[in-house]
Structure formats: structure tokens, C-alpha cells
């Protein structure tokens, strides 16, 4: 009887993680303006605080600057807002439009020559707590205008 209950519990948990088809269609023309040379600069620091108050930096992690198109908004919206629902069928070409850099040892990052537009910053920050990995990916939406020098704190 205990085995049956355990199997049912595992199946129930597995069923909680579902996918949902994308409603927006990937359209490469939405990204055209984001491939122009820009005059803005986006700098910042990526970190999280542990439950105990210790700071964990995004040291050595990839920080992405993602154009905020309708397609991007849908994908990132699901990732940010739904723990058990993920969009299915995300077009692999989507990530070709990301600008990427690596955060330094203190989680600092910088993007130069950024064209005007709206973007998401994204950085995964994970660490080991005993034998368990913890943390998550942090996101922040930013509006960039020509000539801006933006300083961002990328955290929760």
C-alpha cells in the first residue's frame, strides 16, 4: 500500500510541471532595431541574498541583454511568473538576438554600444547549500535611450 501511495505521489508531482504552447510567433523583424549600433551603456551588478543574509554574486555567470519584443515578453513572463508552467516550442533562433557578457568576481557586468529600446537583463545565480543547489535566475526590465549610461542592480 505504501508503494502505491509513493508511486501516485511521484506521478502527481510529475504532472504538475506542464507546458503551454506559445501564443506569439517568432518574428525576426521585431529584432532588427536591436542589431543597430547604439550609443547607450548598461552596467550593473548581479547578486542574490541567502536566507541567512549572505550575498551570492553572479560571478563568472553569463549576463544576457534580451530585446523586449512581444515574443520575448511571453517567454520571460512565463519563466518569471509560473513555477510549474513553461512555454513549449520556443524558437531556438530567439537567443541569437541576445547580447551577452560575463560577470566579474563581484557580479559586475557591462554592455556598450546598446541601441535604444526596452530590454530584459538576465543572470543565473546558483550555489550549493550543503548537497543541494539553490538560487535562481534574476531578471530586470530596463528602458534604454540614446546616450544613456544606466546602472542596474540585478537582484530580487
N, C-alpha and C positions, 0 to 999 in steps of 0.2 A: 504494500500500500504506500509506503514511504517513497519507493522508486517511482511509482506512478505520479505522485504529487510533485516530485522533483522534476520529472520529465515535463509535466504540464506547466510548472513554473518557468522552466527554461524556454519552452515554446511560447509562452505568453510574453516573456521579455523580448524574445527574438521578434515577435510580431509587433512590438511597439515601435521599432525603427522602420519607418516606411519611406517611400519615395513619392514624389509628386511630379508629374510632367511639367516642364517649363511652359508658361503661357506666352512669354515673349520669344520671338525668333531672333537668333543671332544675325545681326546685320553689320557687316564690316564697315559700311559707310558711316555708321554712328561714331566711329573712332577716328575718322580722317583728321579732324581738327586737333586731336591729341598727338598726332605724329609730326606736327609742325615744330619748328624751333621756337622756344618761348624765352621770356625774359625774367621769369619768376624763379624763386628759390624756396624750397621747402626743407626745413631742418627740424630735427626733433630728437626725442629720447623715448625709447620703448621699454616699459617695465611693468611689473605687477608686484603687489604686496601679498605676502603669505598671510594666512590667518593669524600667525604669531607676530606680524608686523615687519618681517624681514623683506627686503627689497630684492626681487629677482629681475635682472636686466635681460633684454633681448640680445645679449652678447653673442656675436657671431651668427645671428639669425638673418634670414633674408627679409628685408622690408620691401613691400610692394606698394607702388603708387598706381592705383587702378582707376581708369576713367569711369565716372559715374553715369553710364548710359542706362537706358531702360532695362537692357539685358543684365548689366552689372548690378543694378538696383535689386532686381529679382533674385539673382543668385545670392548676393551678400545678405539680403533681407532674410532669406530662409536660413542661412548659416547663423546669423546673429539672433534670430528670434525663435527658432524652433529647435528644440533639443532632439526631437525624435522624427522630424520630417526633413528630408533632403531633396533638392530638385534633382530629377533624373534627366539624363540626356543633355548635360551641359556640353556645349560645343567646345572641343579642345582648342580651337583657334582663338577662343576668348582670351586665354592667357598670353597670347602673342602681343597683346596691347599693353601689358603691364610694364612699367619701368621698375627696375629692381636695383637694390644696393644691399650691402652687408653692414649690419650694425656693428660698431666697435665694442670693446670690452665693457663699456658703460651703457650700451644700448643706444648710443648716438648714431644718427644717420643723416644723410643729406642728399637732396636731389637738386640739380642745377638745370638751367635752360628749360624750365617747365612752362608749357603753354597755358594760357588762361583756360579755366574750366573748373568743373567740380570733380573731385576725386575721393576715393577711399584710400586710406593708408591701412596696411595690414601687416602684422608681425606675429608669428607664433612664439609663445614664451612658455616653455615646459621645463620641469625639473623633477628630480627624483625626491620623494618623501618616503624614506625607508626603502621598501622594494616596489613602491607604486609611483608611476609617473603622474604628475599633476600639472595644472596650469591650463592655458587655453590660448587661442589666437585673439589678439586685440585688434579692433577696427576703430577708425575715426574718419568721419566725412569732413572734407575741407573744401572751401571755395578759394580759388586762386585767380588773381587778376594780374595783368601785365605789370611787371616790375615789382611785384610783392616780394617781401622777404618774410616768410611765415615761419614761426617757431611753434612746434606742436608737441604736446605731451601725449604720448600714445600709451594709454592705460585705461583701466576701468574706472 
